């Protein structure tokens, strides 16, 4: 018999650790998005770690800006950025305050509120595609820049909360290069996913964007 997921909220101490410890430990955890129409729950199946000043792929590699300020802590908060002029992506800040690092939430399985997620992801053919990729995940949950700085460890009243869920055994965790990261940051095998899970997004190497002429 499979035990029910643990619905205890994750504490700030969980996130106040090195990013490469937090990232794989997030697999199997539950993210709850509270909406006026009801909750949407997501079981995390794929993430990527970004290690601030030690990581050329990180938004915080060159220091603090207005855009990345949330990454500098405290841990357990949500960092949301806008990319390619059309998509939002969601991260969870970790590590001690003042040292920016975070985990990009790349994919997950919607376990509750599927109908609510489908209203935001009309192009999804199957439920497994609702949050298959970081932009799709944020869209399914209705997350945009207004969520930047939200406390995912707040005891109550937060629109986004992380629960303990069902951590994944280490022998079911895989890792490899991060998707779409270029340059020196592209070599780090800091993408983590649950083996053989159908909601995990396909790996794509970085491809330079072509400028229109």
C-alpha positions in Angstrom: 0.0 0.0 0.0 1.4 3.4 -1.0 1.4 5.9 1.8 -0.5 9.2 1.3 1.7 12.3 0.7 2.6 14.2 3.8 0.8 17.5 3.9 3.1 19.1 6.4 4.4 22.5 5.1 8.1 22.6 4.4 10.0 24.8 6.8 12.4 27.6 6.0 15.2 25.4 7.3 14.5 23.0 4.4 15.5 25.8 1.9 18.3 27.2 4.0 20.8 24.6 2.6 23.1 24.5 -0.4 21.2 24.6 -3.7 22.6 21.2 -4.9 21.1 19.6 -1.7 17.7 21.3 -2.0 17.1 20.7 -5.7 16.9 16.9 -5.9 15.2 16.9 -2.5 12.3 18.9 -4.0 11.3 16.0 -6.3 8.1 14.5 -5.1 7.2 17.5 -3.0 3.8 19.2 -3.4 3.3 22.8 -4.5 -0.2 24.2 -3.6 -1.5 27.1 -5.5 -4.5 28.7 -3.7 -7.0 30.4 -6.0 -10.5 31.9 -5.5 -11.9 28.9 -7.5 -10.1 26.3 -5.5 -6.6 24.8 -5.1 -4.3 23.5 -7.7 -1.7 20.9 -6.5 1.4 20.0 -8.3 3.8 17.1 -7.6 7.3 18.3 -8.7 9.0 15.9 -11.1 11.8 18.0 -12.6 13.9 20.9 -11.3 17.2 22.8 -12.1 19.7 24.3 -9.6 21.3 27.7 -10.1 24.2 28.6 -7.8 24.4 32.4 -7.9 28.0 33.8 -8.0 29.5 30.3 -8.7 27.3 29.8 -11.7 27.5 31.6 -15.1 24.0 30.3 -15.9 22.4 32.1 -12.9 20.6 35.4 -13.1 22.6 36.5 -10.0 26.0 35.6 -11.4 26.9 39.3 -11.9 25.4 40.6 -8.7 22.1 42.1 -7.5 19.7 43.9 -9.7 16.1 45.0 -9.5 15.1 41.9 -11.4 16.8 39.3 -9.3 16.7 40.9 -5.8 14.5 38.1 -4.4 17.2 35.6 -5.0 19.3 37.2 -2.3 16.9 35.8 0.4 15.5 34.9 2.7 15.2 31.3 1.6 11.8 29.8 0.9 10.6 32.7 -1.2 9.4 32.6 -4.8 11.5 34.2 -7.6 9.6 34.7 -10.8 11.1 36.1 -14.0 9.7 36.9 -17.5 11.5 35.5 -20.5 11.3 35.8 -24.3 8.7 38.5 -23.9 5.9 36.0 -23.3 6.6 33.4 -20.5 7.0 33.4 -16.8 9.2 30.9 -14.9 9.1 30.1 -11.2 12.0 29.4 -8.8 12.3 28.7 -5.1 15.1 30.6 -3.3 17.5 28.6 -1.1 20.7 28.9 0.8 21.5 31.5 3.5 20.3 35.1 3.0 22.6 37.3 1.0 24.0 34.4 -1.1 21.7 34.1 -4.1 20.8 30.6 -5.3 17.5 29.1 -6.4 15.8 26.1 -8.0 13.9 26.5 -11.2 10.7 24.4 -11.2 10.8 22.7 -14.6 7.9 20.2 -14.5 5.3 18.5 -12.4 2.2 16.4 -12.3 -1.1 18.2 -11.5 -2.7 16.0 -8.8 -5.6 18.3 -7.8 -7.4 21.1 -9.7 -6.8 19.6 -13.1 -9.9 21.4 -14.5 -8.6 24.7 -13.2 -5.1 24.1 -14.7 -6.7 23.1 -18.1 -8.5 26.5 -18.3 -5.1 28.1 -18.4 -3.4 25.5 -20.6 -6.0 25.1 -23.4 -3.3 23.8 -25.8 -2.5 20.8 -23.6 -3.7 17.6 -25.2 -3.2 15.4 -22.2 -3.1 16.0 -18.4 0.6 15.0 -18.4 1.4 18.0 -20.5 -0.2 20.6 -18.3 3.0 21.5 -16.5 5.6 19.8 -18.7 8.2 22.6 -18.9 8.8 25.7 -16.7 6.7 28.1 -18.7 3.8 25.6 -18.9 4.1 25.0 -15.1 3.8 28.7 -14.3 0.9 29.1 -16.8 -1.0 26.2 -15.4 -0.7 27.6 -11.9 -1.5 31.2 -13.0 1.9 32.5 -11.7 3.3 35.8 -13.0 5.6 38.5 -11.8 3.1 39.6 -9.2 4.1 36.4 -7.3 7.8 37.5 -7.2 8.7 37.5 -3.5 5.8 35.4 -2.2 6.8 33.4 0.9 6.2 29.7 0.2 6.9 28.9 3.8 4.2 31.3 5.2 2.1 29.5 7.9 -1.1 30.6 6.3 -2.6 33.0 3.7 0.1 32.5 1.0 -1.1 31.8 -2.6 1.8 29.4 -3.0 2.8 26.8 -0.3 5.3 23.9 -0.4 4.2 20.7 1.4 6.4 17.7 2.3 4.6 15.4 -0.1 6.4 12.1 -0.9 10.2 12.5 -1.3 11.7 10.4 -4.1 14.2 7.7 -3.3 17.7 8.5 -4.5 17.8 5.5 -6.9 14.9 7.1 -8.8 16.5 10.5 -9.3 18.4 11.2 -12.5 20.6 14.3 -13.3 22.1 15.8 -16.4 22.9 19.1 -18.1 20.5 22.0 -17.7 18.1 22.7 -20.6 19.0 25.6 -22.9 21.9 27.0 -20.8 24.8 28.3 -22.9 28.5 29.0 -22.3 30.3 27.9 -19.2 27.0 27.4 -17.3 25.9 24.8 -19.8 28.3 22.1 -18.6 26.8 21.7 -15.1 24.7 18.5 -14.6 22.3 20.4 -12.3 19.0 19.3 -13.8 17.3 16.7 -11.7 14.2 14.6 -12.6 12.3 11.5 -11.6 13.3 8.6 -13.8 10.7 7.5 -16.4 8.1 10.1 -15.2 5.8 11.1 -18.2 5.6 14.7 -17.1 9.3 15.4 -17.3 10.2 17.8 -20.2 12.5 16.8 -23.0 16.1 17.9 -22.8 17.2 20.6 -25.3 20.7 22.0 -25.6 21.1 25.7 -26.0 20.3 27.1 -29.4 21.3 30.7 -30.1 18.3 32.8 -31.1 18.5 34.2 -34.6 17.9 37.8 -35.2 15.4 38.7 -37.9 16.8 40.7 -40.8 
